[in-house]
């Protein structure tokens, strides 16, 4: 079995994305007044989560085709 970096990167970004999205969703809404009302933690948490899941999905598809 060969080491694939996409698994480690995908897992790392997925975990960080979940943590950041949860912090953004459950955090204090007052702190987002400085960012024009945008919940930056929630937005970037979702972005990281999607990227991590895409990395894991690409690895799964490639493994399935081989």
Buried (B, 14 or more C-beta within 10 A) or exposed (E): EEEEEBBEBBEEBBEBBBBBBEEBEEBEEEEBEEEEEEBBBBBBBBBBBEBBBBBBEEBEEEEEEE
